[in-house]
Amino acid sequence: MKNIKFLLYLALGILLFAACDDANDNPIVIPGDVPVISEPTSGSAIILERQGAGEKTVSFAWSKADFNFQSATTYTLQADAAGNNFTNKVTLASTANTYADLTHQQLNQRLLTIGLATNQPVGVEFRVAATVNVNVDTLYSEPLQLDVSLYASTFPPIYMIGAPIGGWDPGKAVQLVSTGEPYVYTTIVEFDIANGQNFRFFEAPDWGASLGGYDVFTTYPENLLEPAAGDDDPNFNFIGEPGWYRMTVNSSVGTIEMSPVSKPVMYLTGDATHGWSWDDPVTEIFWTGYMVWEGEVDFVQGNAFRLFRQKDWGPDSYGWDYIENYDTNYIDVFEGHGDPNWQFLAPTGTYYVIVNLLDLSIEISEI
């Protein structure tokens, strides 16, 4: 009789253990309150304008999601053509906040990637996805539809070559990208006068493609630039304080606008690199072109990382939810993480990394 009771208790224990194990594999999630977009209002019209001296923004705001338990929530703002049911969605922002501000240039660039028409109102749907981790169902807001007018952005870049911006080597030409408006270009560039002050503009990184200097650009900040009168070519001299500047030029009307900015930095942070810390030394790659950073990075196989635009957790970080183009032989989604981290998959070692926020890509190659 005792043996029978023992066998019954044993069988019951096995059943309870299996039930618990199944529960762990398939957690029960109680749906909560979805986020609700409050700004902009449904049916609004947005006309995106090309970048100017005062860059305009479009503000989005939404309510908090409620998962019926305390959680650290990531909100992802997504968009797609109206009626497409988000099958070709693009990520506009990913944040722990309940708001996101995008410049007209940022919003225009990202909406162009889904093939929307330009120079006319088109229906665009926006939604917010609230996520905790892979074990909890994502909560989606109701779609918000707006009429958005995009501008074309398919014009080739121009270049600067000269002593204060890298030297008189066409291979070191600084690219100015199109703002989408014909003849209007922009970049962020460091001016360093240690090796000289003179430079000018080119249509291509080639000596035979000179666009000109003060002969073409007749309106310019006189506290920063002056004609290099002693040169055989119509170069400018940079006469301002050395440092980083945003430059916007119009080669049609001959204007140059410049304003000082902070150095545009990019860090790779996580235990796949230097660790989850902002104490020096940190893992940094360096600005090599407009919205492009490059450099060598020491990676640890199997560990996690993501990208940051400052030595802090916010406001700007980028992971697999934002960077859409990457080689899964090197990195992939780190399942089970509450943040959109990548897992480094290749063997531990030093690799060359190129991050491009214009085409939302991260390229990793062996050295």
C-alpha positions as CSV (number, residue, x, y, z in Angstrom):
1,M,0.0,0.0,0.0
2,K,2.8,2.4,0.9
3,N,4.5,1.7,-2.4
4,I,1.3,2.6,-4.3
5,K,0.9,5.9,-2.4
6,F,4.6,6.7,-3.1
7,L,4.1,6.0,-6.8
8,L,0.9,8.2,-6.9
9,Y,2.8,11.1,-5.2
10,L,5.7,10.7,-7.6
11,A,3.4,10.8,-10.6
12,L,1.6,13.9,-9.2
13,G,4.9,15.7,-8.7
14,I,6.0,15.0,-12.2
15,L,2.8,16.4,-13.6
16,L,3.1,19.6,-11.5
17,F,6.7,20.1,-12.6
18,A,5.8,19.7,-16.2
19,A,2.9,22.1,-15.8
20,C,5.3,24.7,-14.3
21,D,7.8,24.1,-17.0
22,D,5.2,24.7,-19.7
23,A,4.1,27.9,-18.0
24,N,7.7,29.1,-18.1
25,D,7.9,28.3,-21.8
26,N,4.6,30.0,-22.6
27,P,4.0,32.8,-20.1
28,I,0.5,34.1,-19.6
29,V,0.3,37.7,-20.5
30,I,-2.7,39.8,-19.5
31,P,-3.3,42.5,-22.1
32,G,-3.3,46.0,-20.8
33,D,-4.1,49.5,-22.1
34,V,-2.5,50.3,-25.5
35,P,-0.8,53.7,-26.0
36,V,-3.0,56.4,-27.6
37,I,-1.5,59.0,-29.9
38,S,-2.5,62.5,-28.9
39,E,-0.3,64.6,-31.2
40,P,-0.6,65.3,-34.1
41,T,-4.4,65.0,-34.4
42,S,-5.9,62.6,-36.9
43,G,-6.6,64.0,-40.3
44,S,-3.9,66.8,-40.0
45,A,-1.9,67.8,-43.0
46,I,1.9,68.1,-42.8
47,I,3.9,69.8,-45.5
48,L,7.6,68.9,-45.1
49,E,10.0,71.7,-45.9
50,R,13.6,71.4,-47.0
51,Q,16.2,72.2,-44.4
52,G,16.9,75.9,-43.7
53,A,18.7,77.9,-41.1
54,G,15.9,77.3,-38.6
55,E,15.1,73.6,-38.9
56,K,11.4,72.7,-38.2
57,T,10.2,69.7,-36.4
58,V,7.1,67.5,-36.2
59,S,6.2,66.5,-32.7
60,F,4.5,63.1,-31.8
61,A,3.1,62.4,-28.3
62,W,1.2,59.4,-26.9
63,S,-0.1,58.0,-23.6
64,K,1.7,55.4,-21.5
65,A,1.0,51.7,-22.2
66,D,-0.2,49.7,-19.3
67,F,0.8,46.0,-19.2
68,N,-0.9,45.5,-15.8
69,F,2.5,45.2,-14.1
70,Q,5.5,47.5,-13.6
71,S,7.8,47.4,-16.6
72,A,10.5,49.4,-18.4
73,T,8.7,50.1,-21.7
74,T,10.2,50.9,-25.1
75,Y,8.0,52.9,-27.5
76,T,8.7,52.6,-31.3
77,L,7.0,55.1,-33.6
78,Q,6.3,53.4,-37.0
79,A,4.8,54.6,-40.3
80,D,3.5,53.1,-43.5
81,A,1.4,54.2,-46.5
82,A,-2.3,54.4,-45.6
83,G,-4.1,51.1,-46.0
84,N,-0.9,49.1,-46.1
85,N,-1.5,47.6,-42.7
86,F,2.1,48.3,-41.7
87,T,3.4,45.5,-44.0
88,N,6.2,47.9,-45.3
89,K,6.6,49.9,-42.1
90,V,9.6,52.1,-41.3
91,T,10.8,53.0,-37.8
92,L,10.8,56.7,-37.1
93,A,12.0,56.7,-33.5
94,S,12.6,54.4,-30.5
95,T,12.5,55.8,-27.0
96,A,11.6,55.3,-23.4
97,N,9.7,58.6,-23.5
98,T,6.1,59.2,-24.5
99,Y,7.1,61.7,-27.2
100,A,9.4,62.0,-30.2
101,D,10.4,65.1,-32.2
102,L,11.6,64.6,-35.8
103,T,13.0,67.3,-38.0
104,H,11.4,67.7,-41.4
105,Q,14.6,66.3,-43.0
106,Q,14.6,63.2,-40.8
107,L,10.9,62.5,-41.4
108,N,11.2,63.1,-45.1
109,Q,14.3,60.8,-45.5
110,R,12.6,57.9,-43.6
111,L,9.3,58.2,-45.4
112,L,11.0,58.2,-48.7
113,T,12.4,54.7,-48.0
114,I,8.9,53.2,-48.3
115,G,8.3,54.6,-51.8
116,L,5.9,57.4,-51.1
117,A,5.2,60.0,-53.8
118,T,6.7,63.5,-53.5
119,N,5.4,67.0,-54.0
120,Q,1.8,66.0,-53.3
121,P,-0.3,65.0,-50.3
122,V,-0.2,61.3,-49.6
123,G,-2.0,59.3,-46.8
124,V,0.4,58.0,-44.2
125,E,-0.5,56.0,-41.1
126,F,1.5,56.2,-37.9
127,R,1.3,53.9,-34.8
128,V,3.2,53.4,-31.6
129,A,4.4,49.9,-30.6
130,A,5.0,49.4,-26.8
131,T,7.3,46.5,-25.9
132,V,8.8,45.1,-22.7
133,N,10.6,41.9,-23.8
134,V,10.1,39.0,-26.2
135,N,8.0,37.1,-23.6
136,V,5.3,39.8,-23.5
137,D,3.0,40.7,-26.4
138,T,3.5,44.1,-28.0
139,L,0.8,46.6,-27.5
140,Y,0.0,48.8,-30.6
141,S,-1.8,52.1,-30.7
142,E,-4.7,52.7,-33.1
143,P,-3.3,54.0,-36.4
144,L,-3.2,57.7,-36.9
145,Q,-3.7,58.9,-40.4
146,L,-2.2,62.1,-41.7
147,D,-1.8,63.7,-45.2
148,V,2.0,64.3,-45.7
149,S,3.6,66.1,-48.5
150,L,7.2,65.0,-49.0
151,Y,9.9,66.7,-51.1
152,A,12.3,65.0,-53.6
153,S,15.7,64.2,-52.3
154,T,17.7,62.6,-55.1
155,F,20.3,65.3,-56.0
156,P,24.1,64.4,-56.1
157,P,26.4,65.8,-53.4
158,I,29.1,68.4,-53.8
159,Y,32.5,68.5,-52.0
160,M,35.0,70.7,-50.1
161,I,38.7,70.3,-50.3
162,G,41.3,72.3,-48.5
163,A,43.8,72.8,-45.7
164,P,41.5,73.3,-42.7
165,I,39.2,70.4,-43.5
166,G,41.6,67.5,-44.0
167,G,44.1,68.8,-46.6
168,W,44.5,69.3,-50.3
169,D,44.0,65.7,-51.1
170,P,40.9,64.8,-53.2
171,G,40.8,61.5,-51.3
172,K,40.0,63.5,-48.2
173,A,37.2,65.6,-49.8
174,V,34.4,66.5,-47.4
175,Q,31.0,65.6,-48.8
176,L,28.0,68.0,-48.6
177,V,24.7,66.1,-49.1
178,S,21.6,67.4,-50.8
179,T,18.9,68.7,-48.5
180,G,16.4,67.7,-51.2
181,E,16.2,71.2,-52.7
182,P,18.2,71.7,-55.9
183,Y,21.5,73.4,-55.3
184,V,21.2,73.3,-51.5
185,Y,23.7,71.1,-49.6
186,T,24.6,70.6,-46.0
187,T,27.2,68.9,-43.8
188,I,28.9,69.0,-40.4
189,V,32.6,69.5,-40.6
190,E,35.6,70.2,-38.3
191,F,37.8,73.2,-39.2
192,D,41.4,72.9,-38.0
193,I,43.8,75.7,-39.1
194,A,47.0,73.9,-37.9
195,N,47.9,73.1,-41.6
196,G,46.4,76.2,-43.2
197,Q,43.2,78.1,-43.8
198,N,42.3,78.0,-47.5
199,F,39.7,75.8,-49.1
200,R,37.0,75.8,-51.9
201,F,34.1,73.8,-53.3
202,F,34.1,71.0,-56.0
203,E,31.4,69.2,-57.9
204,A,33.3,65.9,-57.4
205,P,36.4,64.9,-55.4
206,D,38.6,65.7,-58.4
207,W,40.8,68.7,-59.3
208,G,39.0,69.0,-62.7
209,A,35.6,69.5,-61.0
210,S,36.2,72.8,-59.2
211,L,32.9,74.6,-58.4
212,G,34.6,77.6,-56.9
213,G,34.9,79.7,-53.8
214,Y,34.3,83.4,-53.2
215,D,33.6,83.9,-57.0
216,V,30.5,81.7,-56.7
217,F,29.5,82.1,-53.0
218,T,29.3,85.8,-52.6
219,T,27.2,85.8,-49.4
220,Y,29.0,84.2,-46.5
221,P,29.6,84.8,-42.7
222,E,32.4,87.3,-42.7
223,N,33.3,86.5,-39.1
224,L,34.2,83.0,-40.2
225,L,35.3,83.3,-43.9
226,E,37.3,85.7,-46.0
227,P,38.6,85.6,-49.6
228,A,42.2,84.1,-49.7
229,A,43.4,87.1,-51.8
230,G,47.0,85.7,-52.1
231,D,45.9,82.4,-53.8
232,D,45.8,81.8,-57.6
233,D,42.4,80.2,-57.1
234,P,39.3,81.8,-55.6
235,N,39.7,80.0,-52.3
236,F,38.2,81.0,-48.9
237,N,40.2,81.4,-45.7
238,F,38.6,80.1,-42.6
239,I,39.2,82.8,-39.9
240,G,36.9,81.6,-37.1
241,E,37.5,79.6,-34.0
242,P,38.7,76.0,-34.8
243,G,36.0,73.4,-34.1
244,W,32.9,71.8,-35.5
245,Y,30.4,73.6,-37.7
246,R,27.2,72.9,-39.6
247,M,27.4,74.4,-43.0
248,T,24.5,74.8,-45.5
249,V,25.3,76.2,-49.0
250,N,23.2,77.2,-52.0
251,S,25.3,77.1,-55.1
252,S,22.5,78.7,-57.2
253,V,22.2,81.9,-55.3
254,G,25.7,81.8,-53.9
255,T,25.1,81.7,-50.1
256,I,26.9,80.0,-47.2
257,E,25.5,79.6,-43.7
258,M,27.5,78.3,-40.8
259,S,26.9,77.7,-37.1
260,P,29.0,76.0,-34.4
261,V,27.9,72.6,-33.2
262,S,29.2,69.9,-30.9
263,K,31.4,67.2,-32.2
264,P,29.1,64.5,-33.7
265,V,30.1,61.4,-31.7
266,M,29.0,57.7,-31.8
267,Y,29.7,55.1,-29.2
268,L,29.3,51.3,-29.2
269,T,28.4,50.3,-25.6
270,G,27.7,46.9,-24.1
271,D,29.6,43.9,-22.8
272,A,30.4,43.0,-26.4
273,T,32.7,46.1,-26.4
274,H,34.0,48.0,-23.4
275,G,31.1,47.2,-21.1
276,W,27.8,48.8,-19.9
277,S,29.6,51.9,-18.6
278,W,30.4,55.5,-19.6
279,D,33.7,55.5,-17.8
280,D,36.7,56.1,-20.1
281,P,37.9,54.5,-22.1
282,V,34.7,54.0,-24.1
283,T,34.4,52.4,-27.6
284,E,34.1,55.3,-30.1
285,I,33.9,55.4,-33.9
286,F,34.5,58.6,-35.7
287,W,32.6,61.0,-38.1
288,T,33.9,60.5,-41.6
289,G,31.0,62.0,-43.6
290,Y,27.5,63.4,-43.2
291,M,25.8,61.0,-40.7
292,V,28.6,58.4,-41.2
293,W,31.0,57.1,-38.5
294,E,33.8,54.6,-38.9
295,G,36.5,52.9,-36.9
296,E,38.0,49.8,-35.4
297,V,36.2,48.0,-32.6
298,D,37.2,45.2,-30.3
299,F,34.2,42.8,-30.0
300,V,33.5,39.8,-27.7
301,Q,31.6,36.9,-29.2
302,G,28.2,36.2,-27.8
303,N,27.7,39.5,-26.0
304,A,25.5,42.5,-26.5
305,F,25.8,46.1,-27.6
306,R,24.0,49.1,-29.2
307,L,24.8,52.5,-30.5
308,F,24.7,55.9,-28.6
309,R,25.1,59.5,-29.8
310,Q,26.2,60.6,-26.3
311,K,28.0,59.4,-23.2
312,D,24.6,58.6,-21.6
313,W,21.6,56.3,-22.0
314,G,19.6,59.1,-23.7
315,P,18.3,60.8,-25.6
316,D,19.7,59.0,-28.7
317,S,20.4,55.3,-29.0
318,Y,20.1,53.0,-32.0
319,G,19.7,49.2,-32.1
320,W,18.0,46.6,-34.3
321,D,14.7,48.5,-34.1
322,Y,16.2,51.5,-35.9
323,I,19.2,50.3,-37.9
324,E,17.5,48.1,-40.6
325,N,20.4,47.0,-42.7
326,Y,23.1,44.7,-41.2
327,D,24.8,41.4,-41.9
328,T,23.5,38.6,-39.7
329,N,26.8,36.8,-40.0
330,Y,28.2,39.3,-37.6
331,I,25.2,40.6,-35.5
332,D,21.6,39.8,-34.9
333,V,18.7,40.6,-32.6
334,F,19.6,39.6,-29.0
335,E,16.5,37.6,-28.0
336,G,15.3,38.1,-24.4
337,H,16.7,41.6,-23.9
338,G,14.4,44.4,-22.9
339,D,16.4,46.8,-25.0
340,P,16.9,46.5,-28.8
341,N,20.5,45.2,-28.4
342,W,22.4,43.3,-31.0
343,Q,24.3,40.1,-30.2
344,F,27.8,39.9,-31.7
345,L,28.0,36.5,-33.4
346,A,31.5,36.4,-35.1
347,P,34.6,35.3,-33.2
348,T,36.1,37.6,-30.7
349,G,38.5,40.1,-32.3
350,T,39.0,43.5,-33.9
351,Y,36.7,44.6,-36.7
352,Y,36.1,47.6,-38.9
353,V,32.7,49.2,-38.4
354,I,30.8,51.7,-40.6
355,V,27.6,53.2,-39.2
356,N,25.4,55.2,-41.7
357,L,22.3,56.8,-40.4
358,L,21.3,58.1,-43.8
359,D,20.6,54.6,-45.1
360,L,20.1,53.1,-41.7
361,S,23.0,50.6,-42.0
362,I,25.8,49.1,-39.9
363,E,28.6,47.4,-41.8
364,I,31.1,45.2,-40.1
365,S,34.1,43.7,-41.7
366,E,37.2,41.7,-40.7
367,I,40.5,43.5,-40.5
